């Protein structure tokens, strides 16, 4: 009787889960539709005003008058201040440029280049006039809104356009904002912390074991994490660092990546008659693996790696579940000699890496080859999962 009841409950839970999946699927689809229409509106308006500014002598005064006209005659229509109108012009001008189109073609597949539904042309030749209730929009086969723009919000796009000058950098943050589901404030921090260069740098800080077990790990782990939100003094203890990270866990996870789920601090590992503690324990949803983070207040030393590998062995033997992948270890330290790190990583068969934490931002070079690899990683991750 109890077995039948358990089976009935399991069946009902599965059915309820299917209903929830339907709800989530359609809610996500509705959100995507709303976002796409918001982007199309900005594209159309930006293209129209851009044409008037460039070819028909509109100036700042006319744009101000247009904004006032919308506000006075259509008070229900929000978001068309003078500043926002110029942002829409920037949105159209920058993303309709051949430079941006060439960059997409270079790094992405064709499906991200053009949209069949989002067309607006500045040329009158061979154009089709499309009527709407309030205005006419000129559409043609040229000047299409690239599909890739629908991956994130208009607010995020404006942030990217204003703060990133290189086209490759803009492409990266569009993809990264989509992958990490970033809101604008989170995106602002990622740009300030130079996630582009930190994630795409030529990494020598990953062990041979990590690269073999997780080939995509270079695209998922940074080599530098910025912890300026902790306001750490130059001299600080590991305890102060740990407590600061725990207190600001939301910001720290944003630095790590949103796939990280915090599980515990000073996680106890009992081995034989001895007890050990891993500083921070996470679970990575994308990799389906436990991640142990060991904090160091001093420069990386090879002996630190032995301790971490011991913790990973204990996690894999006693904590990891059968459906999970091998545990990953990260040593987070304020400084690391790159040559020493390379030597230490070259023979380590455990999935480990060394990362630095910085209290202040440092400039880093932008690298096209790493961007190409990130785009390929994104395209692979973006493919529908086989059921």
C-alpha positions in Angstrom: 0.0 0.0 0.0 2.8 2.4 0.9 4.7 1.5 -2.3 1.6 2.3 -4.4 1.2 5.6 -2.6 4.8 6.5 -3.2 4.5 5.7 -6.9 1.3 7.8 -7.1 3.1 10.7 -5.4 6.1 10.4 -7.7 3.8 10.3 -10.8 1.9 13.4 -9.5 5.1 15.3 -8.8 6.3 14.5 -12.4 3.0 15.7 -13.8 3.2 18.9 -11.7 6.8 19.4 -12.9 5.7 19.2 -16.5 3.1 21.9 -15.9 5.7 24.1 -14.3 8.0 23.5 -17.3 5.2 24.6 -19.6 4.6 27.8 -17.6 8.3 28.7 -17.5 8.7 28.0 -21.2 5.9 30.3 -22.2 6.8 33.0 -19.6 10.4 33.0 -21.0 9.0 33.2 -24.5 6.8 36.1 -23.6 9.8 37.9 -22.0 11.8 37.4 -25.2 9.0 38.7 -27.3 8.6 41.8 -25.2 12.4 42.4 -25.3 12.5 41.9 -29.0 9.7 44.4 -29.6 11.4 46.9 -27.3 14.6 46.5 -29.4 12.7 46.8 -32.7 11.1 50.0 -31.5 14.5 51.5 -30.6 15.9 50.3 -33.9 13.0 51.9 -36.0 13.0 55.1 -34.0 16.8 55.4 -33.9 17.0 54.7 -37.7 14.3 57.3 -38.5 15.8 60.1 -36.3 19.3 59.2 -37.5 18.2 59.7 -41.1 16.7 63.1 -40.2 19.8 64.2 -38.4 22.1 63.3 -41.2 20.1 64.1 -44.3 17.4 66.6 -43.5 19.0 69.1 -41.2 17.5 68.0 -37.8 19.4 69.3 -34.9 19.4 69.0 -31.1 16.5 71.5 -30.9 14.3 69.4 -33.2 15.0 66.2 -31.2 14.0 68.1 -28.0 10.8 69.2 -29.7 10.1 65.6 -30.7 10.6 64.4 -27.2 8.3 67.2 -25.9 5.7 66.4 -28.5 5.6 62.7 -27.5 5.4 63.7 -23.8 2.6 66.2 -24.3 0.4 64.5 -26.9 1.0 60.9 -25.8 1.6 60.9 -22.0 1.1 57.2 -21.9 4.2 56.6 -24.1 7.2 56.6 -21.8 10.9 56.4 -22.4 11.4 58.9 -25.2 13.3 61.7 -23.5 15.9 63.6 -25.6 18.7 61.5 -24.1 16.9 58.3 -24.8 16.2 59.3 -28.4 19.9 60.0 -28.9 20.7 56.6 -27.3 18.4 55.0 -29.9 20.2 56.8 -32.7 23.5 55.5 -31.2 22.0 52.0 -31.0 21.0 52.1 -34.6 24.1 53.8 -36.0 26.6 51.6 -34.2 24.9 48.3 -34.7 23.9 48.9 -38.3 27.5 49.7 -39.2 29.4 47.4 -41.6 32.2 47.1 -38.9 29.8 45.5 -36.5 28.3 43.3 -39.2 31.7 42.2 -40.3 32.6 41.3 -36.7 29.5 39.2 -36.3 30.2 37.4 -39.5 33.8 36.8 -38.4 33.0 35.2 -35.0 29.4 34.0 -35.2 27.1 31.9 -37.4 24.7 33.3 -40.0 21.7 33.1 -37.7 23.0 35.9 -35.6 23.6 38.3 -38.4 20.2 39.2 -39.8 16.6 39.2 -38.7 13.8 38.7 -41.3 11.3 40.6 -39.2 13.4 43.6 -38.2 14.1 45.6 -41.3 14.4 49.3 -41.8 16.2 51.0 -44.6 17.5 54.5 -45.0 17.4 54.3 -48.9 14.2 55.0 -50.6 15.0 52.9 -53.6 13.3 49.5 -53.7 11.7 50.3 -50.3 8.4 49.1 -49.1 6.2 51.5 -47.1 4.6 49.7 -44.2 1.5 51.4 -42.6 0.8 51.4 -38.9 -1.8 53.2 -36.9 0.5 56.1 -36.0 3.4 56.2 -38.4 5.1 54.8 -41.5 8.3 52.9 -41.3 10.5 52.4 -44.3 11.7 48.8 -44.7 14.1 47.2 -47.1 16.5 44.3 -47.4 19.3 46.5 -46.1 19.7 47.9 -42.6 18.3 44.8 -40.8 18.6 44.5 -37.1 21.1 41.7 -36.3 19.5 38.8 -34.5 22.3 38.9 -32.0 20.9 42.1 -30.4 17.9 40.1 -29.1 20.2 38.3 -26.7 20.1 41.1 -24.1 18.1 44.1 -23.2 18.1 47.6 -24.6 19.3 49.0 -21.3 22.3 46.6 -21.4 23.0 47.5 -25.0 23.2 51.2 -24.1 25.6 50.5 -21.3 27.8 48.4 -23.6 27.8 51.0 -26.3 28.6 53.9 -23.9 31.4 52.1 -22.1 33.0 49.7 -24.6 34.7 51.2 -27.6 36.1 48.1 -29.4 33.6 46.2 -31.5 35.0 42.8 -30.3 34.5 43.9 -26.7 30.9 44.9 -27.4 30.2 41.5 -29.0 31.7 39.7 -25.9 29.5 41.6 -23.4 26.4 41.0 -25.5 27.1 37.2 -25.3 28.2 37.3 -21.7 25.2 39.3 -20.5 23.0 36.7 -22.2 24.9 33.7 -20.8 25.0 35.0 -17.2 21.5 36.7 -17.3 22.9 40.0 -16.2 20.9 43.0 -15.2 22.3 46.4 -16.0 24.0 46.9 -12.6 25.6 43.5 -12.8 26.8 44.3 -16.3 28.2 47.6 -15.1 30.3 45.8 -12.6 31.5 43.2 -15.1 32.6 45.9 -17.5 34.3 47.9 -14.7 36.1 44.7 -13.6 37.3 44.0 -17.1 35.7 40.6 -17.4 36.5 40.7 -21.1 40.2 40.5 -20.6 40.1 38.5 -17.3 38.1 35.7 -18.9 39.7 35.7 -22.4 43.3 36.0 -21.3 45.8 33.4 -22.4 45.6 31.2 -19.3 48.5 29.2 -17.9 46.8 28.9 -14.5 44.7 25.8 -15.3 46.0 22.3 -14.5 46.5 19.6 -17.1 43.8 17.6 -15.3 41.3 20.5 -15.4 41.8 21.0 -19.1 41.4 17.3 -19.8 38.4 16.8 -17.6 36.7 20.1 -18.5 37.9 21.3 -22.0 35.6 24.4 -21.8 37.0 25.5 -18.5 39.2 28.4 -20.0 35.9 30.0 -21.1 34.3 29.5 -17.7 36.9 30.5 -15.2 38.8 33.9 -14.9 42.4 34.2 -14.0 41.7 37.3 -11.9 38.9 38.2 -9.6 38.3 41.7 -8.4 37.2 42.0 -4.7 37.3 45.8 -4.5 33.9 45.6 -2.8 35.6 44.2 0.3 37.7 47.4 1.0 40.5 45.2 2.1 43.6 46.8 3.7 47.0 46.0 2.1 47.7 43.7 5.0 44.8 41.4 5.9 44.3 37.9 7.2 42.8 34.9 5.4 40.0 35.0 8.0 39.1 38.6 7.1 39.2 37.8 3.4 36.9 34.8 3.9 34.4 36.6 6.2 34.3 39.5 3.7 33.5 37.2 0.8 30.8 35.5 2.7 29.3 38.8 3.8 29.3 39.9 0.1 28.6 36.6 -1.4 26.2 38.0 -4.1 29.0 40.2 -5.4 31.5 37.4 -5.2 29.3 35.0 -7.1 28.9 37.7 -9.8 32.7 37.8 -10.1 32.9 34.0 -10.2 29.9 33.5 -12.6 26.2 32.9 -11.9 26.5 29.1 -12.3 28.2 29.0 -8.9 26.0 28.0 -6.0 27.4 28.7 -2.5 27.1 25.7 -0.2 29.2 26.2 2.9 32.2 27.8 4.6 34.8 25.9 6.4 33.3 22.7 5.0 34.4 19.8 7.3 36.2 16.8 5.7 36.7 13.8 7.9 39.6 11.6 6.7 40.5 8.7 9.0 40.9 10.1 12.5 41.6 13.6 11.3 39.4 16.5 10.4 40.0 19.2 7.8 38.2 22.3 6.6 37.8 23.6 3.0 37.5 27.4 3.1 34.6 27.8 0.7 32.5 25.1 -1.1 30.4 25.8 -4.2 28.5 23.7 -6.7 28.8 24.6 -10.4 25.5 24.0 -12.2 26.9 24.0 -15.7 29.7 21.6 -14.9 27.7 19.6 -12.4 30.6 19.6 -10.0 31.7 20.6 -6.5 34.1 23.5 -6.4 36.4 24.0 -3.4 38.0 27.5 -3.0 41.0 27.8 -0.8 41.9 31.4 0.2 45.5 32.5 0.7 46.7 35.9 2.0 50.2 35.4 0.6 51.8 34.7 -2.8 51.1 31.3 -4.3 53.4 28.5 -3.3 53.5 25.0 -4.9 52.8 23.4 -1.5 49.4 25.0 -1.5 48.5 22.8 -4.4 49.1 19.6 -2.4 46.6 20.6 0.2 43.9 21.5 -2.3 44.4 18.1 -4.2 44.0 16.3 -0.9 40.7 18.1 -0.3 39.5 17.2 -3.8 40.2 13.6 -3.2 38.2 13.7 0.0 35.3 15.4 -1.7 35.3 12.9 -4.6 35.4 9.9 -2.3 33.1 11.0 0.5 30.9 13.9 -0.7 30.4 13.8 -4.5 27.3 12.1 -5.7 27.3 9.4 -8.4 25.7 11.7 -11.0 28.2 14.5 -10.4 31.5 15.1 -12.2 35.0 15.2 -10.5 35.4 18.1 -8.0 37.3 21.2 -9.0 39.7 23.2 -6.8 40.6 26.9 -7.0 43.4 28.6 -5.0 42.6 32.3 -4.7 45.7 34.3 -3.7 46.8 38.0 -4.0 49.7 37.2 -6.2 51.2 34.4 -8.3 54.4 34.1 -10.2 53.2 33.0 -13.7 56.2 30.8 -14.3 55.8 29.0 -11.0 52.1 28.6 -11.7 52.9 27.1 -15.1 55.3 24.6 -13.6 52.9 23.6 -10.9 50.0 23.2 -13.3 51.8 21.3 -16.1 51.9 18.0 -14.2 48.9 18.3 -11.9 46.3 15.7 -13.0 43.7 17.1 -10.5 41.1 19.6 -11.9 42.7 22.7 -10.2 43.5 26.3 -11.0 45.3 29.3 -9.5 43.5 32.6 -9.6 44.5 36.0 -8.2 42.3 38.5 -6.4 42.8 42.2 -6.8 41.7 45.1 -4.8 42.1 47.6 -7.6 41.5 47.3 -11.3 44.4 46.8 -13.7 44.4 47.3 -17.5 44.6 44.2 -19.6 45.1 43.6 -23.3 42.2 42.5 -25.5 42.7 39.3 -27.4 40.9 38.4 -30.6 41.8 34.7 -30.6 40.3 34.2 -27.2 37.2 36.0 -28.3 36.9 33.6 -31.2 37.1 30.7 -28.8 34.6 32.2 -26.5 32.1 32.7 -29.4 32.6 29.0 -30.4 32.0 28.0 -26.8 28.9 30.2 -26.7 27.5 28.7 -29.9 28.1 25.2 -28.6 26.3 26.0 -25.3 23.5 27.8 -27.2 22.5 24.6 -29.1 19.3 23.0 -27.9 20.1 20.1 -25.5 19.1 16.6 -26.7 16.5 15.0 -24.5 
